[in-house]
């Protein structure tokens, strides 16, 4: 019991250390900004802007909040720094840049005489209304990067002051906030107070002398009063449009605390604990795994709660959110099946899937956009929409879990099918159960999708690729379940199909949006990551092939 | 089942039926049907990604193969339920799961046969009572006095599947057959100006203005001979034809050039400045000769000139559709060849009559007008992104109603949905696109869905005990090894 307690403290210790860390710029982070159709804290604005330009939320250890502000105040000093991320090699070749480099300076890009040529290409492609392939998507990102850097430098991107109440409140353009570039003289004066303390903060940071705690305290206080004065002024312009302080604080908390990261750290620890419990055959590790899993699970739920509160909608409206949701589903199902059978490896598979999902979601911000973006019209406030997406994606979690279990099962098959007979039997059953849960959710989920389509535009079924691929995945698993009953698939067959059939889910979940790129569900479309997903599938296929060859040879040698 | 007194023929028959049911209900057939259905519709999604949903329907989802697979599935499902006869209590979830699919398929078939799924486009402040449906038709009307028209021909056609290039469609008309010879599924229609033999046509001139940043060419096309044509490009106006007597006398208050043909393959010009202090430029140019305009540092050139010019549409076939492509047909009438894009109308004049020939989507008359009083659009703050949109419509007998996303209007068995909208170049909405729908199979599909979902969940819930028995008896067996 001692160790469980220790594990608990260990997890919470992390949290506490995170909590106590408070920077002098805290008040600045909370300043409301209007950007891309919603009000967000400056912290989010800075993170998203830097993410777009540089691909990360910090630059050489400096947080986005600092980088973006210095860019606004002194763009010239940034001209030479390598801050623009370009990934696509054709874009680099098109600009005659070094293909091996990943980051480039604004100077290099803007003074390039080929940039206008490339942008013309992009515009032509847009005029033709053709689908943008990855090359043009990369160009589009470059266009946005240039836009963000330019408009940040001229002050037109950072919108800080709401407009005075208008007679026509329905008009969205009358709700446009005033940017730094449009400030009146008095506003400039107020804002320069803010930037003044920011610069003081910077100079304090670079000074080599030992930092005086009282000086830092004083600075924190200064930032607080100056930013406070500014936001007080901004709020007075139109209190109806200014956000509540608690919402802004909560969003900054969500950004900085990052509950999903704590969740996957806990899941990884839990996974490790299960592995240790196998190796050392100590049930203590198993109990610890349960406790840490639960901690991770609570973090996961907490993250969802924050996100749902901040966006005001269920968390399944883009690829990022579904990945996080699938990780959640995998945990739920694995804990349920594990509780019934107590075979250990189901929890192992569940924590592995959940950690995998959350890590993928966390490391690919350009492909899986984690920002809290406003929704397309069709997706707004609809009960059927949300239930169908929640049901379908959670069925993917069950199939993912089935695949992870099948992976473990094949490992036993590779080692020794005779010796591990009980384990294999148990795993096959878990895979089978997980598939049943998946089918039991996917079939009603697809039907709910039909009801939504019927309700929204009067068509129950329209062979839209997204719904069609969900149906294909369902048919795949239904075929496997029938094949099992018909005796076509024995234990080995169930394991193999548990792995291979998941490719259909990957196609339905990721492939339709990122490879096919067609159909009505285009609001979730994105680009990139094909190579990673393809290698994920390829590795599993190789694994299955290897196991199959061994299995066949063994069978022969027995005969 | 078979009574001992039955004849050998009856016995033979009933055993035949039993064998047939057993064969048709076989799980192997089920697995094969499921797998082929999956493969077939997967192909459909790739066809859709390459072309569009309409073509995917025609090439995959509404083909013989699809019906064959679906039919086999239905037979297989029916057989499997017959084979369980007489049904017992334990069969209930199994029967539900499978009968649900049959009901669902039946509902879909009814929708497909008797349903209506069309589009109603209404401009803001306008009305419409025609719903367009995906099916296409050709229509010919004629008039001998130019006022009263009579319909001569109407036929529903599917040129995508029955290409006229394989078998042309001949429409008999009093003065000769109209023959549709070719169908092009993806055509880019562009405007083209060419020299014309027709003396009634005005002249056309193509010019270029350029400096270091600007490089723009444009056509000036006179509607009739002698009627000036004008184009305004940013900072200046360009006229084909001499200035009016008034302008000649007073000059122009704008940056403006007048150019017209002069003897000896030359063009005469007068160029005015907005700045009244500057004197107009006058002189002669040849084709391709540059003229320093003095407007910024723009140079002016005449690129092409036709005494009689005519604007025609040029049809260019392309491999794949995109939002700018349309489909088109070629046809012949009285020895002349024509092209026509889908949903377009052309007038054909002969010595005795005028014919109106149209090719396009069929229209269904609603029997009542829908008036679009207003179209409202919400946008996300500070952006042009739509957050919601809705149509304010007036329907006879219902009065004023709002149709918004997810809030359709129900009237006379029809359901009217807000589907999308059209914008002009400025991003202002100009028309609302509504989808009009009649679905007699709806409740059958819903019933099937309910039965199926209930069955699947119940079935797997019941499997719990069964699977428990197959599993290792104790946890120890699994967790302790070696």
Interface residues (C-beta under 8 A of the other chain):
Chain A: X34 X36 X37 X38 X39 X128 X129 X130 X131 X159 X170 X172 X173 X175 X176 X177 X241 X281 X341 X342 X343 X344 X374 X375 X376 X377 X378 X380 X381 X382 X419 X420 X422 X423 X425 X426 X429 X432 X433 X436 X437 X439 X440 X443 X444 X447 X450 X451 X454 X455 X456 X457 X458 X459 X460 X461 X462 X463 X464 X465 X468 X469 X471 X472 X475 X476 X478 X479 X482 X483 X485 X486 X488 X504 X512 X516 X517 X518 X519
Chain B: X27 X28 X30 X31 X34 X35 X37 X38 X41 X42 X44 X45 X46 X48 X49 X53 X56 X57 X61 X108 X111 X117 X322 X323 X324 X376 X378 X379 X380 X381 X382 X383 X384 X385 X386 X387 X388 X389 X405 X406 X408 X415 X417 X419 X435 X437 X439 X442 X445 X446 X449 X452 X453 X456 X457 X460 X463 X467 X470 X471 X472 X475 X477 X478 X479 X480 X481
